[in-house]
Amino acid sequence: MAYEDRKREGRPSDPRRDFEREVRKLKKDFQKNVLPAVKRHSFYVSKSEMRRIKERKAARRRRRQMRKLGY
């Protein structure tokens, strides 16, 4: 028997909870998959500008990592 089945075995399903759970899942999916794409395509960014942005982000990530490690 799957964990989900065992967990719900003793009590009936509450439609409100199921609905709220589904809304939360959709919200999370929207934030993870849809919103970044919308932001990315909200205005044109040239390839060279994208490269510079990525380089800056990578440098910032490296600096944070070094601070975290104590260098």
C-alpha positions in Angstrom: 0.0 0.0 0.0 1.4 3.4 -0.9 2.1 6.0 1.7 -0.5 8.4 0.4 -3.2 5.7 0.6 -2.2 4.8 4.2 -2.2 8.4 5.2 -5.8 9.0 4.0 -7.2 5.7 4.9 -8.8 6.7 8.2 -10.5 9.9 7.2 -12.7 11.0 4.3 -11.2 13.5 1.8 -12.1 17.1 2.4 -12.8 18.8 -1.0 -11.7 22.2 0.3 -8.3 20.8 1.4 -7.9 19.1 -1.9 -8.8 22.3 -3.8 -6.4 24.4 -1.7 -3.6 21.8 -2.2 -4.1 21.9 -6.0 -4.1 25.7 -6.0 -0.8 25.7 -4.1 0.7 23.2 -6.5 -0.4 25.4 -9.5 1.0 28.5 -7.8 4.3 26.8 -7.3 4.4 25.5 -10.8 3.6 29.0 -12.2 6.4 30.6 -10.1 8.9 27.9 -11.2 8.1 27.5 -14.9 5.9 30.3 -16.3 7.0 33.4 -14.5 10.7 33.2 -15.4 9.8 32.7 -19.1 7.5 35.8 -19.0 10.2 37.9 -17.3 12.8 36.7 -19.8 10.7 37.6 -22.8 9.3 40.9 -21.4 11.9 42.9 -23.4 14.6 42.1 -25.9 18.1 41.5 -24.6 20.9 41.0 -27.2 23.1 37.9 -27.0 26.2 39.9 -25.9 24.2 41.6 -23.1 22.9 38.1 -22.0 26.5 36.9 -21.9 27.6 39.9 -19.8 24.6 39.3 -17.4 25.5 35.7 -17.0 29.2 36.5 -16.4 28.2 39.0 -13.7 25.9 36.5 -12.1 28.6 33.8 -12.1 31.1 36.2 -10.6 28.6 37.2 -7.9 27.9 33.5 -7.2 31.6 32.8 -6.9 32.1 35.7 -4.5 29.3 34.5 -2.3 30.6 31.0 -2.3 34.1 32.2 -1.3 32.6 34.2 1.5 30.6 31.2 2.7 33.8 29.1 2.7 35.7 31.8 4.6 38.3 32.9 2.0 
